[in-house]
Amino acid sequence: MTGDLETKIRHAPRGPGVYIMKGGTGAVLYVGKARNLRARIRAYFSRTDSRAMIPFLVSRIRDLEFILTGTEKEALILENNLIKEHRPHYNVFFRDDKTYYNIRIDPSESFPRFQLVRRPKKDGARYFGPYPSGGAAKETLRFLQSILHLRTCRDRELKTRTRPCLEFEIGRCCAPCVGRIAAGDYDRLVRDGIAFLEGRERALIGELRNRMNEASETLRFEEAAALRDRIAAIEETLERLDAY
């Protein structure tokens, strides 16, 4: 181990963030996230991490890079993006199928919903992923739900419910089960979610802004306000990621 590497381990930051392990040529070997970066890194080099591949990884590390984030949630999103960008060799070896998720939606269903699934099927649905962290997939789904308010209930509940559930009462569902939203308007929300997952966030913001202006001009101020809030949430997320 070089002196520079020892210094980086000893002075690793204590906050939440992402760590990037590199080999002798500068190639990214592994990307991970942690609540406490210093504690996590020391677990690798003190051999308290018992995973079988750890000794092989540690023997190849020649450099470390740390990126601090404001929260653990931000670290999850950043970790996901960096793994997609670099495709690190050891992230594949450490993969645990039980923690990997895809986000599924079937636009052909009546009032479709986003779901987390572990293995895609050839069933005509759309799948996004796999996400290298189960937490990243869940956080992405929570974000989509916070801005779209699609249903999360099972199909049986959708068909049999006679009044809105608690999710509607607290503003997290548009209650298609009892006709509180038209099918066409619901489908538009689904398309917005798919655009976000496809990475077309900028185009989506432009479309939402056009719809907001149209709603405002026709005095549909409540709808315009909801679109304004959705735009702000997406822009805030993009700005936070661009900062990294």
N, C-alpha and C positions, 0 to 999 in steps of 0.2 A: 504494500500500500504506500502510495506517495505521500509526501508531507502535505501537499496541497489538499489531497483527498481527506487526510486525517483532520486537517483544519476545518474543512467544510462540514465534516461529521460533528466535530466538537462544537462548532458555532452554528449549527442548523437552527433555524427559527423555531420558536415554540408554538406559533399560531397555526390555524388551519390553512391548508393549501395543497399544492401538488408538488411531487418530487419526480425528477427525471433522471434516470440512471443511464450513463453513457459508457461505451467501450473505448478502446484505445484509439479508434479511428474517428471518434465523435458520434458514431451511430447510436441511436437511442435503443437501449436494451429493454427498458421497462419504465412504465409510467404508473404512478399510484397517487392516491390522495390520502390525507390523514387529518384528524382533528388537531393533533400535535405533531408537527413534522419532526422535531428533534427526537421525541420518544419513538416514533415509527422508524426512523432511520437507524437509531441505535439498536433497535430490535433485530435488524438485519445483521449488523456487524458484531453483535454480541452473541449471535446464534440462539437467541431466545425465540425466534420465529422457527417453528418446527417443520415447515413445509419442505418436502423432499428436495425441491429444486433450488432452494435458497443458497446452499453452498456453491452450486454451479454458477448462479447469477453473481453472487458476491465476488467470486474469484475473477470475474471479467469486468467488474466496475472500475473505471479509471477516472470518472468525473461525475459530479452531482450538480444538478440545478434545482433551485427551489422557486416556486411562484406562490406568494402569499395571496390568500383571498379573504374577503370580508367574513364569509360564513362557510360552513361545511357544505351547504347546498351549492354555493358557487364553485367550490372545489369539485363536487361531483360533475357538474356541467363541464368544467374546464378539463377534467380528466377524460371525460368522454370524447371531447373534441380533439385532444392531443393524441389519444389512442387511434382515433380515426385518421388523423393526419400522418402519424409516424408508423403505424402498424408494428409496434415493437415485438420482437421475437418472443420474449419471455412472457408477455401478456397472454400469448396463445397457450403456452405451457401451463400457466397458472389458472387457466380458464376452468371454471366449475359450472357445468351446465345448469345446475340448480339456481345459480345466481344470474344467469344471462336471460334477458327478456327481449321480446319483440313487442311492438305496439300494433295491434290488429284492429281493422275496421272493415266492415262489409257494407259498402254504399248501397248494395241492392236490397238490404233489409229495410223494414219499416222503422223509421227513427233509429238509425244505427248508433252504436256507442263504441268508444275506444276501449280496448281491453289489453291487459298485459298477458302475454302467452309466452311459454318457453320454447315451443317449437312450431314454426310455420307449417301449415298444411296446404295442400293443393285443393282449396275449396272456393276459389274465386275471390277471396277477400284480399284487401291490401295489407301488407306487412311492412313495418319500418323497424330497422335494426339489423343485426342484434346490437344491443347496447352492452358495452363491456362491463358495466356496473348495473346491478339491479336497482341500486339507489338512483342512478342517473335516469333510468327508464321511468321509475316511479315519480321522480321529480318532474320530468318532462310531461308526464300524464297529468300530474297535479296542476301544472301551469296551464295546460290546455283546458282543463276543466274549470279553472278559475276565470278564464276569459270567454269560454264558449258556453258553459252551463248546459252541456249535453246530459242526457240521462245516464245514470250509472246502474240502474236497477236491472234485474233479470227480465227476460222476455215475458215470463209468466206474470210478473208484477205489472209490467206495462199493459198487458191485456186485461187484467182483472181489477186494477185500481179504479176507484170511483171518486177519489178526491186527492189533491196534491199531497205529497209526502213532506217530511221535514226538510229534505234537501231543497225543495222549492221555497219553503217558508224562510229559510236562511239565505236565499239568493244564490244557490249553487246548482239549480236545475230549472229548465224552462218548462217543465211539466207537460210534455207532449202526451202523456198518458190520459190527461183529461182535457185535451184540446186547447191548452193555453198558448200554443204556438202552431202556426200553419205548417203543413208538411214542406212547402216550398221554402219557407224561412228557415226551417230546421236543416234542410238539405244544404242551404247556403252556409250555415255554421259548420257543417261537416266538411264542405269543400274548403272553408277557411282553415280548418284544422289540418287537412291533408296538405294544403299549400305550405303551412308552417313546417310540417314534418319532412316535406320534400326539399326544404331549404330555400323556399321562395319567399322569405320573410319580407324583403323589400318590396316586391311586387304586391304582396298581400297588404302591406301598409298603404300603398298607393290606392288599391281597390277600396280598402276600408275608408280612406279619407274621402274618396269620391262619393261613397255611399253616405258618409256623415254629412257632407255638404248638401247632397240632395235631400236628405231628411230634414236638415235645418231650413232649407229654402221652402219646403212644403209644410213647415210648422210642426213636424214630428220631432219635437224637441227631446222627448224621453229617449227615443231611438237614437237620435244624434248624440246624446250624452253617453249612452251605452257604447256606441262606436268610438267615441273620443277616448273613453276609459280603456277600451281594448287596444287601441293604437298606442296609448301611453304605456301600457303594460308590455307590449311587444318591443317598443323602442327602448324601454328601460333595460329589458333583458339583452337586447342586441348591444347597447352601449356598454353594459357591464362586461360582455364577452369580448367586444372589440378592444377594451382596455387591456386585455391580456395578450 
